[in-house]
Amino acid sequence: MDHPSNGLAAMRDLAASPAGGLPPWLLVTLGVLVVLALPVLVVYAWPLRHGRLRHAPVESLDYHAAVARAEQTVAADRHDPQVLPEAGTMLLSHGTRTARAVLMLHGYTVSPAQFAGLARFYFDHGYNVYVPRAPGHGLRDRRAEGRLNAVELVGYANESVTVAAGLGEEVGVVGISGGAVLGTWLARHRSDVVRRLLVLAPFYGVNPAKAPAYLVKPLTVLFGFRVLPDRQVSGTGFWLSALSQYLRIMINLRALAGGGDLRNVAVVFAAGDDSIDQRAAVEIPRRLAEANDLPLLLHRLAPELGLGHDIVRPDRVNELADDLHRLYLDLYEGRAASMPPRSTTSTGGGTQRIDDLDIVRRATESRG
């Protein structure tokens, strides 16, 4: 057996050598790895929670105050030379507080004109309708779309639903794409007034085929906080920094609680929509519905219709407009609906199932 003093001597020799006797090449390698790994760790550890994205100040307006505020916004857009003539805020009012009012929130890079046809359809069915222009949208300078801020977006949504709530006894939200994100945020944080929610092609996340899940947070941090110079997504005109603002809102919206008086949740997207995460488009409204003890009305527009991401803008839906408008109103009001040729509607009770889309089938089966 070696004498203990021999072991102690060996330990002293090891401690006296550089880095405990590690060879220089290994020290260099470890140093390089640390340098490379540190920024990655910082990005993944970057806190994305924000108090103002998780809370909505509550304000109440009577009908006359709501109309006055809406008309002020309409007039401001009309007289602002930077706002395109066809892109301003819209208010369709019957001149009195109606039984139902609806807030329509348009998508990213478009304007209230996206809802021109659907807003008129709801109005003709007795609704007062408010379609506000989102910050940075509908402007002559399209670069403003790249300067969006998540806090500003939820503030706009909150202010808008306050106005809409004054226009009718019951208020709900119809939102498309980024507007669907804001509508979902309102259903969560303005449960004092939001009673119905219809989300169209909701941009809850990027199609995983285009951006794998492990890249979403780094992209959200690096572009959402303007760490990297902004850039546009090829062929779309979408700014990465702006898209990241909607993702920031979603990251702060993970807990979808009940406790309000939400009466209906519905979602519609096209089979041919390759922009969104279709799994999330089902899962998030399903969680919201379940938290409020509701079934989820889900409608997947069939491939034969040839629709993509924008399933509401008049020049995108063309001759399908009348059928789609009826479909959207039925789903918004809680009625299972269908439209030719092969679109199908599913409810939480499983009245119909979409056999070729497993994520939809599993997400809408009865909860037993």
Order of alpha helices (4+ residues) and beta strands (2+ residues): alpha-alpha-alpha-beta-beta-alpha-beta-alpha-beta-alpha-beta-alpha-alpha-beta-alpha-beta-alpha-alpha-beta-alpha
